[in-house]
Every structure is written in structure tokens, then in C-alpha cells.
């Protein structure tokens, strides 16, 4: 059963990488339009699931639900903006720092303790991020900071979800995230100016929405067969897939320093993973 979970989480990583590549493939469309399609496709799919399974949509903690949606939407917006400006692999590497932000936020707001090996993972992750970002004192650092901030907002959203699951089931949380995001994005699309996509761009927008939905479905199903703590490390395969798409579609080759930074971040993920395994064994 665990093997099935691993296969599903790898498929999830594949479709998340396709989503990122799809965002980058439609550079002439407004950012709000790309994010809207990502959420609206999910909203339609989840709505049919809710109706079919007769899931009640009552919200038990509206404040947390709204906070989760706005934090998640901001994280997605920053990530998509970074994808437009950075090499695909670099943006994905920095976005994959979100679990470390979860660790920090959960420590402050949920009073979860950070173990010594998790602290080591944080240090390694920060070093890796610095190598990918290559800090400078000019505007050239802004795209990398957008990707880093996307990880921070995603981490904050996941932390809220952790608390929110005490009140509402996952399907309801996803439904309201997609609904609130879609509604909030409408005025932004009006301000930016909605661009009627040509056939190729329409395919790109549909690919963003469908691949994001499939990634979420595979990820959700993966956790039915194995605990999240045992599967999380496999999500980092997304970096490999993204680097492959970047090379095949845009001839992007990460420089040596970025590769070292990415390897450090993946190493940090392994340290964090094994620290959790040791806690479980104890």
C-alpha cells in the first residue's frame, strides 16, 4: 500500500511541475488570469464532488477559512510571478522551502517544538536558499525574493490548514479556497484587463488548471496509503521534473551554484524527514 502512495505522490510532483511549466508557457497573459484559471477549474471539480457526496458546506471557523484562502492566494500569486521571471528550476527550488516555513510558523503559533535535527535542516535549507538567490544589493534579486516569499505565504497557509482541519474536512477547505480565490481575482482581472486567449494560450490556461487539479488529487490520494511524514520527501522530485521541462522547453540550464543550493535544500528535506522518522520510532 505504501508503494501505491509513493507512486501517487510522484505523479503529484509531475503534475505540479507541468503546472509550473504551463504558467511559464503563456507569458503574454495577465498574472491574475492565470491564477483565476488555476482556481476556477478546481472550484468546478470540487463543487461536483461536494454535490455528488452531499458534503455539507457549513464553515465552523470563518476567520481561519478566510485567512487560509488569502494566504494561499498570495502564495500562488507570488509563485506565478516568480515563474515568469526566473528559470523554472530556480523558482521551484525556492518554493519548495515552504515546509521549513511551516516548521517555523507552527513553532510560533501552534507551539510545536522544533527538534535539534529540524534546526539543522533549517540551517542547511537557508544556506541552500542563499546559493540559489545569490544575494545582491540591486533589483536583480527581486524575482528570487518573490519565490522565497511565495514559500513563506504557502507555509503560513499550510499552518492555518493544520489548525483548520480541527473544524472542517479537507474537501470543504479546498472548496472555499477555490471559491474565495476566484471571487477575489475578478476585480484584479478587470484592473489588469482580461485578455482573450488565442488557441495556444487557452490550452496553456487549461493545462494550468487541469494539472494543478490532478496534482492535488494525486497528492490527496497518496496520503490515504501512507502518512504525510513518509511521503513529503518524494515531493522534491518536482525540482528534477521542473529542471527537465526548463531544459527541454526553454534550454534553461541551472548554474553550478544553483545546483549546489538545490542539493542542499533537498538534503535539508531528508534531514527533516529522518528526524521525524526517529521521533516516530521512539
HUFENPE-V317975 format. One record per pair of residues at least 6 apart in sequence whose C-alpha atoms are under 6 Angstrom apart, sorted by sequence separation. I is the first residue (numbers start at 1). J is the second residue. If there is no record, write none. Layout:
<<I | J> <I | J>>
This chain:
<<106 | 112> <107 | 113> <246 | 252> <83 | 91> <133 | 144> <101 | 152> <95 | 147> <94 | 147> <98 | 151> <102 | 155> <94 | 148> <97 | 151> <98 | 152> <101 | 155> <91 | 147> <95 | 151> <98 | 154> <98 | 155> <102 | 159> <85 | 143> <24 | 83> <24 | 84> <82 | 143> <82 | 146> <82 | 147> <78 | 146> <79 | 147> <79 | 150> <78 | 150> <75 | 150> <75 | 153> <75 | 154> <71 | 153> <72 | 154> <72 | 157> <71 | 157> <68 | 157> <68 | 160> <60 | 167> <69 | 177> <131 | 257> <132 | 258> <131 | 258> <46 | 175> <132 | 261> <131 | 261> <128 | 261> <43 | 178> <128 | 264> <128 | 265> <39 | 178> <125 | 265> <40 | 182> <125 | 268> <124 | 268> <36 | 182> <121 | 268> <121 | 271> <121 | 272> <89 | 242> <89 | 243> <118 | 272> <32 | 189> <88 | 246> <117 | 275> <41 | 209> <38 | 208> <38 | 209> <42 | 213> <37 | 209> <26 | 201> <22 | 204> <22 | 208> <19 | 208> <19 | 211> <19 | 212> <15 | 211> <16 | 215> <15 | 215> <12 | 215> <12 | 218> <12 | 219> <8 | 218> <9 | 219> <9 | 222> <8 | 222> <5 | 222> <5 | 225> <5 | 226> <17 | 238> <13 | 235> <2 | 225> <1 | 225> <2 | 226> <13 | 238> <17 | 242>>
